[in-house]
Amino acid sequence: MSFPLETADDRDKLRRVVIDPVSRVEGHGKVTLLLDEDNHVREARLHIVEFRGFEVFIQGRPYWEVPVMVQRLCGICPVSHHLAASKALDGVAGAHPITPTAEKMRRLMHYGQILQSHALHFFHLSSPDLLFGFDSDVGRRNVLGVAAEHPDIARQGVLLRKFGQEVIRATAGKRIHGTGSVPGGMNRHLAPEDRARFAAELPQILEWSRGAVAIAKRLHASDPALYDHFADFDSAMLSLVRKDGAMDLYHGHLRLRDAEGDIVLDRIPPYDYARVLHEQVKPWSYMKFPYVAHLGPERGWYKVGPLARVQNCDFIPTPLAETERREFVEHGRGRPVHATLAFHWARMIEMLHAAEVISELLDDPDLLAGPLTAEGPRVSEGVGIIEAPRGTLIHHYRVGEDDLVTMCNLIVSTTHNNQAMNTAVREVARRYLDGQTLTEGLLNHIEVAIRAYDPCLSCATHALGKMPLMVELADAGGDIVDRIVRA
């Protein structure tokens, strides 16, 4: 990272520091640092050490099983995979478009997922760092510490997530790994008693969501030097937007802005994603590295997720969140906000937006009645793109005449952010660790940067290809005496 490593001998002379596992994220990953004798960082990498073979074992399965199967990629964001697969396979089932009732039920399910996932991440996983400090005592820096010292904040986080999970239960059948969405539409309406209960709870949910945005803003105002510059680096931003440029987390076309905020690509339909996005494989991670094809792998990487979405859209189509978006954009003083910690602020704006969308949807009578599935000419291939809590999620399938899947390609949110997360790791290592005596608090700075992206490592490690493997033999004193590497 900071200095080139010319030979394997150079690498062998360096001290290796490993953060394993990275904590408070979904899945398993580690960070390796290579330090010279003066503690200067020579290399810093985020390694994803899980392997998931979904793209392969989906092949040969009946297409109608896929929306349920792919949820097993993850227990945190199963709804996103459930809906992306359903969208991709709607045409295979002959439903283009799906019925208004089915789309509104899917949207309700999706925005319930956005709300519960964002609440989980901000209040449970990230707030210990943000409220107590990155260097605070590790025994205090956890959700139990938050509950002890900030009980109201902890309670709000729990109840916000519970509300989102209940919305998922009412639309998908279960809080985790539901079956509500099917290729061609939905298999259930919203129960009137669920609609009445959600409507009664929403004023409090909206108030807490506005309060969460206020917490994020206060944190930024309390220490601008930290929040505006921690792991601050420029990159392009990718997300879906609606036809009129509005934020739409369920459906839309792809838009890419460069680091200065200028639109580079726009109105890219979902089926055309493979023309503009390519993927690179590197030997030290199971995750691929996507990039914009015409820019190449060195210049074409980008961010996805809340930080990208809030700035990539022209407006948010709900009033409270739009007011907050404008304040966020003004914080950049004419340039996009690239600071990694700003993900949290943008995430809370999206959580508020999700609560507003749920409130609007609950007034729609189509949720309680109306056709759930549609019929029409069938096709053999489909692409479904959705904005998952962590960012843009792409599902692509081909199906044979026997209704069995012949091809599956998944590009998940964390995969899109792979290069950005590695860049964040390097920036933090360069600024905070280089030349320093390493402490747990300093190493936690790296974890803070990774956690800001809310990575789902289980989702991201599905690619089958060359499997990098390192086996190390250590003696009783912990010294490495032998190492075998398969790239």
C-alpha positions as CSV (number, residue, x, y, z in Angstrom):
1,M,0.0,0.0,0.0
2,S,2.5,2.7,1.1
3,F,5.7,1.1,-0.2
4,P,6.1,-1.5,-3.0
5,L,7.1,-5.0,-2.1
6,E,9.6,-6.1,-4.7
7,T,10.1,-9.8,-3.9
8,A,8.8,-12.6,-1.7
9,D,11.9,-12.1,0.5
10,D,10.9,-8.5,1.2
11,R,7.5,-9.8,2.3
12,D,9.1,-12.4,4.6
13,K,11.0,-9.7,6.4
14,L,7.9,-7.9,7.5
15,R,5.8,-8.4,10.6
16,R,2.3,-9.6,10.0
17,V,-0.6,-8.3,12.1
18,V,-4.0,-9.9,11.7
19,I,-7.5,-8.7,12.8
20,D,-9.4,-12.0,12.7
21,P,-12.3,-11.9,12.8
22,V,-13.6,-8.4,12.0
23,S,-16.2,-8.0,14.6
24,R,-19.8,-6.6,14.5
25,V,-20.3,-7.5,10.8
26,E,-22.4,-10.2,9.2
27,G,-20.1,-13.1,8.1
28,H,-16.4,-13.8,8.5
29,G,-13.5,-11.7,7.3
30,K,-10.1,-10.6,8.4
31,V,-7.6,-7.8,7.8
32,T,-3.9,-8.3,7.4
33,L,-1.3,-5.6,7.9
34,L,2.4,-6.0,6.9
35,L,4.7,-3.8,9.0
36,D,8.4,-3.1,8.6
37,E,10.8,-2.8,11.6
38,D,9.8,0.8,12.2
39,N,6.0,-0.1,12.2
40,H,5.4,1.5,8.9
41,V,2.5,-0.1,7.1
42,R,3.6,-1.7,3.8
43,E,0.4,-3.5,2.9
44,A,-3.2,-3.6,4.3
45,R,-5.9,-5.9,2.9
46,L,-9.4,-7.0,3.8
47,H,-9.7,-10.8,3.2
48,I,-13.0,-12.5,2.9
49,V,-12.5,-16.0,4.1
50,E,-15.9,-17.6,3.7
51,F,-16.9,-19.5,0.6
52,R,-20.5,-19.8,-0.5
53,G,-21.3,-21.7,-3.8
54,F,-24.8,-20.4,-4.5
55,E,-24.2,-19.4,-8.1
56,V,-23.4,-23.1,-8.9
57,F,-25.9,-25.1,-6.8
58,I,-28.8,-22.9,-7.9
59,Q,-28.2,-24.4,-11.3
60,G,-30.5,-27.4,-12.0
61,R,-33.2,-26.3,-9.6
62,P,-36.8,-25.4,-10.7
63,Y,-37.0,-21.6,-11.1
64,W,-39.9,-21.3,-8.7
65,E,-37.7,-22.6,-5.8
66,V,-35.1,-19.9,-6.3
67,P,-36.6,-16.9,-4.4
68,V,-36.8,-19.1,-1.3
69,M,-33.4,-20.8,-1.8
70,V,-31.3,-17.7,-2.3
71,Q,-32.5,-16.2,1.0
72,R,-30.2,-18.7,2.7
73,L,-27.3,-16.6,1.5
74,C,-27.9,-14.5,4.6
75,G,-30.0,-14.3,7.8
76,I,-29.7,-10.5,7.9
77,C,-30.9,-9.4,4.5
78,P,-32.9,-12.4,3.2
79,V,-35.8,-10.2,2.0
80,S,-33.5,-8.4,-0.4
81,H,-32.5,-11.7,-2.1
82,H,-36.0,-13.0,-2.0
83,L,-37.3,-9.9,-3.9
84,A,-34.4,-9.6,-6.3
85,A,-34.8,-13.2,-7.4
86,S,-38.6,-12.8,-7.7
87,K,-38.1,-9.7,-9.9
88,A,-35.6,-11.5,-12.1
89,L,-38.0,-14.4,-12.6
90,D,-41.2,-12.5,-13.1
91,G,-40.8,-12.7,-16.8
92,V,-40.0,-16.4,-16.7
93,A,-43.4,-16.9,-15.0
94,G,-45.0,-14.7,-17.7
95,A,-45.7,-11.7,-15.5
96,H,-44.6,-8.4,-17.0
97,P,-45.7,-6.3,-15.3
98,I,-46.8,-7.8,-12.0
99,T,-50.1,-6.6,-10.6
100,P,-50.4,-3.4,-8.6
101,T,-51.3,-5.3,-5.4
102,A,-48.2,-7.6,-5.8
103,E,-45.9,-4.6,-6.3
104,K,-47.2,-2.7,-3.4
105,M,-47.0,-5.7,-1.1
106,R,-43.4,-6.3,-2.2
107,R,-42.6,-2.6,-1.6
108,L,-44.1,-2.8,1.9
109,M,-41.9,-5.9,2.6
110,H,-38.8,-4.3,1.2
111,Y,-39.1,-1.0,3.1
112,G,-39.8,-3.0,6.3
113,Q,-36.5,-4.7,5.6
114,I,-34.7,-1.4,5.0
115,L,-36.0,-0.1,8.3
116,Q,-35.1,-3.1,10.4
117,S,-31.7,-3.6,8.9
118,H,-30.7,0.1,9.2
119,A,-31.8,0.1,12.8
120,L,-29.9,-3.0,13.6
121,H,-26.7,-1.7,12.1
122,F,-26.8,1.8,13.6
123,F,-28.0,1.1,17.1
124,H,-26.6,-2.4,17.7
125,L,-23.4,-2.6,15.6
126,S,-22.0,0.9,15.1
127,S,-23.3,3.0,18.0
128,P,-20.8,1.6,20.6
129,D,-18.0,3.1,18.5
130,L,-19.8,6.3,17.8
131,L,-21.1,7.0,21.3
132,F,-18.0,5.8,23.3
133,G,-15.1,6.5,21.0
134,F,-13.0,4.2,18.8
135,D,-10.4,3.9,21.6
136,S,-12.7,3.3,24.5
137,D,-12.5,0.2,26.7
138,V,-13.4,-2.9,24.7
139,G,-15.5,-4.3,27.5
140,R,-17.7,-1.2,27.4
141,R,-17.7,-0.8,23.6
142,N,-20.7,-3.1,22.8
143,V,-24.5,-3.1,22.7
144,L,-24.7,-4.0,26.4
145,G,-22.6,-0.9,27.2
146,V,-25.0,1.2,25.1
147,A,-28.0,-0.3,27.0
148,A,-26.3,0.5,30.3
149,E,-25.4,4.2,29.6
150,H,-27.9,5.1,26.9
151,P,-31.0,3.0,27.7
152,D,-33.4,5.2,25.7
153,I,-31.2,4.9,22.5
154,A,-30.8,1.2,22.9
155,R,-34.5,0.7,23.5
156,Q,-35.5,2.7,20.4
157,G,-33.1,0.7,18.3
158,V,-34.7,-2.6,19.5
159,L,-38.2,-1.4,18.9
160,L,-37.5,0.1,15.5
161,R,-36.0,-3.2,14.4
162,K,-39.0,-5.1,15.8
163,F,-41.4,-2.9,13.9
164,G,-39.5,-3.6,10.6
165,Q,-39.5,-7.3,11.3
166,E,-43.2,-7.4,12.0
167,V,-43.8,-5.7,8.6
168,I,-41.7,-8.5,7.0
169,R,-43.7,-11.2,8.9
170,A,-47.0,-9.7,7.7
171,T,-45.9,-9.6,4.1
172,A,-43.5,-12.6,3.8
173,G,-45.1,-15.0,6.3
174,K,-42.0,-15.1,8.6
175,R,-39.6,-12.6,9.9
176,I,-36.7,-14.5,8.4
177,H,-36.7,-16.6,5.2
178,G,-40.3,-16.0,4.3
179,T,-42.2,-17.2,1.2
180,G,-44.5,-14.3,0.4
181,S,-43.0,-13.2,-2.9
182,V,-43.1,-15.7,-5.8
183,P,-42.1,-15.4,-9.5
184,G,-45.0,-13.5,-11.0
185,G,-46.2,-11.7,-7.9
186,M,-47.2,-12.5,-4.3
187,N,-49.1,-15.2,-2.5
188,R,-50.8,-13.2,0.2
189,H,-52.5,-9.9,1.0
190,L,-51.9,-7.8,4.1
191,A,-54.2,-8.7,7.0
192,P,-56.5,-5.8,8.1
193,E,-55.5,-6.3,11.7
194,D,-51.8,-6.0,10.8
195,R,-52.5,-2.8,8.8
196,A,-54.4,-1.3,11.8
197,R,-51.6,-2.2,14.2
198,F,-48.8,-0.8,12.0
199,A,-50.8,2.4,11.4
200,A,-51.2,2.9,15.2
201,E,-47.4,2.4,15.8
202,L,-46.2,4.6,12.9
203,P,-46.3,8.0,14.7
204,Q,-43.8,6.7,17.2
205,I,-41.7,5.0,14.6
206,L,-41.5,8.2,12.6
207,E,-40.5,10.2,15.7
208,W,-37.7,7.8,16.6
209,S,-36.5,7.7,13.0
210,R,-36.2,11.5,13.0
211,G,-34.4,11.3,16.3
212,A,-31.9,8.8,14.8
213,V,-31.1,11.3,12.0
214,A,-30.6,13.9,14.7
215,I,-28.2,11.7,16.6
216,A,-26.1,11.2,13.4
217,K,-26.1,14.9,12.7
218,R,-25.0,15.7,16.3
219,L,-22.1,13.3,16.1
220,H,-20.9,15.0,12.9
221,A,-21.2,18.4,14.5
222,S,-19.4,17.3,17.6
223,D,-16.2,16.4,15.8
224,P,-16.0,17.6,12.2
225,A,-12.3,16.8,11.9
226,L,-13.1,13.2,12.6
227,Y,-16.4,12.7,10.9
228,D,-15.6,14.6,7.8
229,H,-12.2,13.1,7.2
230,F,-12.0,9.6,8.6
231,A,-11.2,7.3,5.7
232,D,-12.1,10.1,3.3
233,F,-11.4,9.3,-0.3
234,D,-13.0,10.1,-3.6
235,S,-14.8,7.6,-5.7
236,A,-17.8,7.2,-8.1
237,M,-21.2,6.3,-6.8
238,L,-23.7,3.8,-8.2
239,S,-27.4,3.2,-7.5
240,L,-30.9,2.8,-8.9
241,V,-33.0,5.9,-9.4
242,R,-36.6,6.3,-10.5
243,K,-37.4,7.6,-14.0
244,D,-37.7,11.1,-12.7
245,G,-34.5,10.9,-10.8
246,A,-36.1,10.2,-7.4
247,M,-34.7,7.7,-4.9
248,D,-36.4,4.4,-5.3
249,L,-35.1,1.4,-3.4
250,Y,-37.3,-1.2,-5.1
251,H,-37.1,-0.4,-8.8
252,G,-35.5,1.9,-11.3
253,H,-32.5,2.2,-13.7
254,L,-28.8,2.4,-12.9
255,R,-27.1,5.7,-12.5
256,L,-23.4,6.4,-12.0
257,R,-21.9,9.7,-10.7
258,D,-18.2,10.4,-10.7
259,A,-16.3,11.6,-7.6
260,E,-17.2,15.2,-8.4
261,G,-20.9,14.5,-8.6
262,D,-21.3,14.6,-12.4
263,I,-23.5,11.9,-14.0
264,V,-21.4,9.6,-16.1
265,L,-24.0,6.8,-16.9
266,D,-27.7,7.1,-16.6
267,R,-30.9,5.3,-17.6
268,I,-29.1,1.9,-17.8
269,P,-31.9,-0.7,-17.7
270,P,-31.5,-3.7,-15.4
271,Y,-31.1,-6.2,-18.3
272,D,-28.1,-4.1,-19.6
273,Y,-26.1,-4.2,-16.4
274,A,-23.5,-6.7,-17.8
275,R,-22.6,-4.3,-20.6
276,V,-21.5,-1.6,-18.2
277,L,-20.3,-3.6,-15.2
278,H,-17.5,-6.2,-15.3
279,E,-15.9,-8.1,-12.4
280,Q,-12.2,-8.8,-11.6
281,V,-10.9,-11.7,-9.6
282,K,-8.0,-11.4,-7.2
283,P,-6.2,-14.3,-5.7
284,W,-6.4,-13.3,-2.0
285,S,-10.2,-12.9,-1.6
286,Y,-13.3,-14.9,-2.4
287,M,-15.0,-11.6,-3.3
288,K,-14.9,-10.3,-6.9
289,F,-14.0,-6.6,-7.6
290,P,-16.6,-5.0,-9.9
291,Y,-15.8,-2.0,-12.1
292,V,-17.3,0.1,-14.8
293,A,-16.3,-1.5,-18.1
294,H,-15.3,1.5,-20.1
295,L,-13.2,2.9,-17.2
296,G,-11.3,-0.3,-16.5
297,P,-10.5,-1.9,-13.1
298,E,-8.1,0.8,-11.9
299,R,-10.4,3.8,-12.5
300,G,-13.8,2.2,-12.7
301,W,-14.6,1.1,-9.1
302,Y,-17.3,2.8,-7.1
303,K,-19.3,2.9,-3.9
304,V,-22.9,1.7,-3.4
305,G,-25.2,1.9,-0.4
306,P,-26.8,4.8,1.6
307,L,-23.9,7.2,1.0
308,A,-24.2,6.8,-2.7
309,R,-28.0,6.6,-2.9
310,V,-28.7,9.8,-0.9
311,Q,-26.4,11.7,-3.2
312,N,-27.0,9.9,-6.5
313,C,-30.8,10.7,-6.6
314,D,-32.2,14.1,-7.5
315,F,-34.6,14.0,-4.6
316,I,-36.3,11.7,-2.1
317,P,-40.0,11.5,-2.7
318,T,-41.1,11.7,1.0
319,P,-41.0,15.1,2.7
320,L,-39.2,14.5,6.0
321,A,-36.4,12.5,4.4
322,E,-36.0,15.0,1.5
323,T,-35.5,17.8,4.0
324,E,-32.8,15.8,5.7
325,R,-31.2,14.9,2.3
326,R,-30.9,18.5,1.4
327,E,-29.1,19.3,4.6
328,F,-26.8,16.3,4.0
329,V,-25.9,17.5,0.5
330,E,-25.3,21.0,1.7
331,H,-22.8,19.6,4.2
332,G,-20.5,18.8,1.2
333,R,-20.2,22.5,0.3
334,G,-20.6,21.9,-3.4
335,R,-18.9,18.5,-3.6
336,P,-20.2,15.0,-2.8
337,V,-19.6,13.8,0.7
338,H,-17.1,11.0,0.6
339,A,-16.2,10.5,4.3
340,T,-16.7,6.9,5.3
341,L,-18.5,7.8,8.6
342,A,-21.1,9.8,6.6
343,F,-22.6,6.4,5.7
344,H,-24.3,6.4,9.1
345,W,-25.9,9.8,8.6
346,A,-27.1,8.8,5.1
347,R,-28.3,5.4,6.5
348,M,-30.5,7.1,9.1
349,I,-32.0,9.4,6.4
350,E,-33.0,6.2,4.5
351,M,-34.5,4.7,7.6
352,L,-36.7,7.8,8.0
353,H,-37.6,7.5,4.3
354,A,-38.6,3.8,4.8
355,A,-40.9,4.7,7.7
356,E,-42.5,7.4,5.5
357,V,-43.0,5.0,2.6
358,I,-44.6,2.4,4.9
359,S,-46.9,5.0,6.2
360,E,-48.0,6.0,2.7
361,L,-48.4,2.4,1.6
362,L,-50.6,1.4,4.5
363,D,-53.3,3.8,3.2
364,D,-53.6,1.9,-0.1
365,P,-56.6,-0.4,-0.3
366,D,-54.7,-2.6,-2.9
367,L,-52.8,-4.2,0.0
368,L,-56.0,-5.8,1.3
369,A,-57.5,-7.0,-2.0
370,G,-56.8,-7.4,-5.7
371,P,-55.1,-9.9,-8.0
372,L,-51.8,-11.2,-6.6
373,T,-50.3,-12.8,-9.8
374,A,-50.2,-12.0,-13.5
375,E,-49.9,-14.1,-16.6
376,G,-48.5,-13.5,-20.1
377,P,-45.8,-14.6,-22.5
378,R,-42.9,-16.3,-20.9
379,V,-39.2,-15.5,-21.4
380,S,-36.1,-17.6,-20.6
381,E,-33.9,-15.0,-19.0
382,G,-34.3,-12.3,-16.4
383,V,-32.5,-9.7,-14.3
384,G,-33.7,-8.3,-11.1
385,I,-32.0,-5.3,-9.4
386,I,-33.0,-3.9,-6.0
387,E,-31.4,-1.5,-3.6
388,A,-30.7,-3.8,-0.6
389,P,-29.9,-2.1,2.8
390,R,-26.2,-2.3,1.9
391,G,-26.5,-1.2,-1.7
392,T,-27.3,-2.4,-5.2
393,L,-28.1,-6.1,-5.5
394,I,-28.2,-7.8,-8.9
395,H,-29.7,-11.3,-9.6
396,H,-29.5,-12.7,-13.1
397,Y,-30.9,-16.1,-14.2
398,R,-31.4,-18.2,-17.3
399,V,-34.0,-20.9,-17.3
400,G,-34.3,-23.8,-19.7
401,E,-37.5,-25.1,-21.4
402,D,-37.7,-27.7,-18.6
403,D,-38.1,-24.8,-16.1
404,L,-34.7,-25.6,-14.5
405,V,-32.1,-22.8,-13.9
406,T,-29.2,-23.1,-16.3
407,M,-27.2,-20.0,-15.2
408,C,-27.1,-17.8,-12.1
409,N,-25.0,-14.6,-11.6
410,L,-25.2,-12.6,-8.4
411,I,-23.5,-9.3,-7.7
412,V,-24.3,-8.3,-4.1
413,S,-23.9,-5.0,-2.4
414,T,-20.8,-5.9,-0.4
415,T,-19.1,-7.1,-3.6
416,H,-19.8,-3.7,-5.3
417,N,-18.1,-2.1,-2.2
418,N,-15.1,-4.4,-2.2
419,Q,-12.6,-2.0,-3.6
420,A,-14.0,0.9,-1.6
421,M,-13.7,-1.1,1.7
422,N,-10.1,-2.1,0.9
423,T,-9.3,1.5,0.1
424,A,-10.8,2.5,3.4
425,V,-8.7,0.0,5.2
426,R,-5.5,1.4,3.6
427,E,-6.5,5.0,4.3
428,V,-7.0,4.2,8.0
429,A,-3.8,2.2,8.2
430,R,-1.9,5.0,6.6
431,R,-3.3,7.8,8.8
432,Y,-3.7,6.2,12.2
433,L,-1.4,3.1,12.3
434,D,1.7,3.9,10.2
435,G,4.7,4.1,12.5
436,Q,2.7,3.7,15.7
437,T,2.8,1.1,18.4
438,L,-0.3,-0.9,17.7
439,T,-3.0,-1.1,20.3
440,E,-6.5,-2.6,20.3
441,G,-8.0,0.8,20.0
442,L,-5.9,1.6,16.9
443,L,-6.8,-1.6,15.3
444,N,-10.4,-0.9,16.0
445,H,-10.2,2.1,13.8
446,I,-9.9,-0.3,10.8
447,E,-12.9,-2.2,12.0
448,V,-14.9,1.0,12.3
449,A,-14.1,1.8,8.7
450,I,-15.3,-1.6,7.5
451,R,-18.4,-1.5,9.7
452,A,-19.5,1.8,8.2
453,Y,-20.2,-0.1,5.0
454,D,-22.4,-2.5,6.9
455,P,-20.8,-5.4,5.0
456,C,-22.6,-8.7,4.6
457,L,-19.7,-11.0,4.0
458,S,-21.8,-14.1,3.8
459,C,-23.7,-12.7,0.8
460,A,-20.6,-11.6,-1.0
461,T,-18.6,-14.8,-1.0
462,H,-20.5,-16.9,-3.5
463,A,-18.2,-16.8,-6.5
464,L,-16.7,-20.1,-7.6
465,G,-13.2,-19.9,-9.1
466,K,-9.7,-20.2,-7.9
467,M,-9.7,-20.7,-4.1
468,P,-6.9,-18.8,-2.4
469,L,-5.6,-20.7,0.7
470,M,-2.9,-20.0,3.2
471,V,-1.8,-22.6,5.7
472,E,0.7,-21.5,8.4
473,L,2.5,-23.7,10.9
474,A,3.4,-22.0,14.2
475,D,5.7,-23.4,17.0
476,A,4.8,-23.4,20.7
477,G,6.0,-19.8,21.0
478,G,3.7,-18.6,18.2
479,D,6.4,-18.0,15.7
480,I,5.6,-19.0,12.1
481,V,8.0,-21.8,11.0
482,D,6.4,-22.7,7.7
483,R,3.8,-21.3,5.3
484,I,2.1,-22.8,2.2
485,V,0.2,-20.5,-0.1
486,R,-2.1,-21.6,-2.9
487,A,-3.1,-18.5,-5.0
